[in-house]
Amino acid sequence: MGPVSFLLVDDLEENLLSLEALLRRDGLVLLKARSGDQALEILLRNEVALALVDVQMPGLNGFDLAELMRGSDRTRRIPIIFITAGTADSQRRFRGYEAGAVDFIQKPIEPDILRSKTDVFFDLYRQRQQIAAQRDTLEAQAEALREAGLRKDEFLASLTLDITQHKHARAQQDILLREINHRIKNLFSVTAGLIALSARSATSVDAFAADLGARLQALARAHDLTLPDLGAKPSAEATTTVATLMKAIVAPHEQAGRPRVSITGSDAPLSGSALTSLALLLHELTTNAAKYGALSSPQGELIVDIEADGDVLRLDWEERGAAVAIEAPAREGFGTVLEKAVLRGLSGTLSRDWRPAGLSLSLQIPLGRLVG
């Protein structure tokens, strides 16, 4: 805590020395001025707890100095005690109080009275300093609490983000597990269909093994197209066309000497994540055709027509000669979930027509989404 300052104003040096001797104490700084002008200069540079001002001074007298002090925001709250050797008439005192005085001390000065009155202002200023120190401490503590609150909020936000990311990762993991399970089931069904398909045209065990091996290799190549290349560099991007992709996916289901799949129309480039997404969808449709639709029957046929209509790719899919008439499924399985996710990612639409001869569907995707 800093010292307390009093301002002593008197045009006589000996009076200043007397006041200094009477008021000297620990923690008190006495600032002395020989005129009103000098007092104003001191007040501009220092904060004082009390001003003891002689009334009778040449030039700027005590009353004039008090009025100037009351006219400034910096000094208007400084208590003033006038020291006077003149008569203590009521008019004189009224003028002093009107100018801003809080008290008068008559000369000759009685030391006990002087100390008693000035000690009050010394103690008041000390209390103000203590209150200010406590206020600063409380403000620092409040700021520390605010910072702690901000850190807490940041931590909670980070924790919430971590939990959200963890939930998202778990959801992605669940989807991945469901897809793996779905693919494994499909793999067994498709493999069984390929075995039956190879057996129909095989004339020997060796021919059967060779034909089945070729179909399984084609199936593996089609399956690879549905997965991103994890070993590729970040800048590497697989590219192909829609027709090429379609041919690779249906290749395992072809019959020697009797093509069952017809792919007609135009073509469109395909790359990036769109390649994987479309491969997933076409692989799912082809697998369903091999399990339940036209490709599950020796007489079945699949006709795929690809057209670029303006800025939209249209793929028409028509199955003929299914072994049994199929209807729309009563409930949604993982294949339906996968289909919706792919269509949402490609901004595409797919409509189905469940006909007795086989499934007919139309897939539409913006061309711009096929190369992103």
C-alpha positions, 0 to 999 in steps of 0.5 A: 500500500502506497504512502498518504500525501498531504498538501501544505500551502502557505506563502511563508516558509517558516509556517510550512516547516512548522506544519511539517514538524507537527504532522510528520509520521510514518506513511505520510508524505508532505507536499509543500507549496509557497503559492496557489499557482505552485499548489495547482502544479503539484496537484496535477502531478500528485494525488493527495488525501488532504490540503491544508491551505493558508487563507491569506496569501498574495496573488491567488489566496486560499479561497480562490485556490479552493474554488479552482480545485472545486472546478476540476474533476481531478481535485474537486473531491480533495478535502480542504482545511483552511488555516487562518490568522484572521478573525473567525467571523461567520461571514468569513467561515461561510465564504470558506465553506462555500469555496469547498472547505471542510474545516477551519484551524485558527492560528496560533495552531494547537498541535493536538487539534491539528493532529486530531483533525488531520488523522481523520483524513489520513485514516479515511484515505487509508481505508480508501486504499484498502477498499481499492486494493480489495476491489482490485483483488476481487476483480482479479479473482473474478477475472480468474473465475471468468477464465476458469469458466471459459476453460471449463466451457472449452473443455466441455465443448472439446469433450462434447466434440470427442463424444460426438466423434466417438459416437460417429466413429461407432456408427461408422463402425456399425455400418461397416460391420453390417456391410461386411456381414451383408457382403459375406452373405451375398458372397455365399449366395452369388458363389452358389449361383456361379457354381450352378451357372458353371455346372450347366455349361461344363463338359468336364471337371477341368472345364467346370473348374476353369470356368468357375475360377474365371467367374470368381476372378471376375467377381473379385475384380468387380468387388475391388471396384467397390472399395477405395484403393487404400494403398494409393497415394493421396493424389492418385485417383482411379478413373473409368467409365460407367459402361466399363464399370457395368461390364466388370460388375456383370462379367461373372454372371455371363454364360459362354456362348449365350450373352445374358447381359446387354449394355447399350447406349452412350457412356460417361466418365467416372472417377474419385469417390463417385466410382466407389459409390456407383460401383457399390450400388451397381454391385448391389443391384447385380447381386440381387439380380443373381440371387432373386432376379433374371440372373438367377435363371438360365433363361434370364436376361439383363438389358442396361441402357446408358444415356447422357440426357443433358447434364444427367446420366440415365441408366435404365435397367430391365430384367427379363425371364426371372425364375419367379415373379418378385415383389417389392420387399416388405421391409428394408434391409441393409442393401436398402440402407446402402442404396439410400446412402449412395443416392444421397451422396451422388444426388441421384434418384432411383425408381423401380417397377416390379413387373411379372417378367422381372424388375425394371428400374431407372437410375438418374445421377447428375453428370457433374457428381460422377467425377468428384 
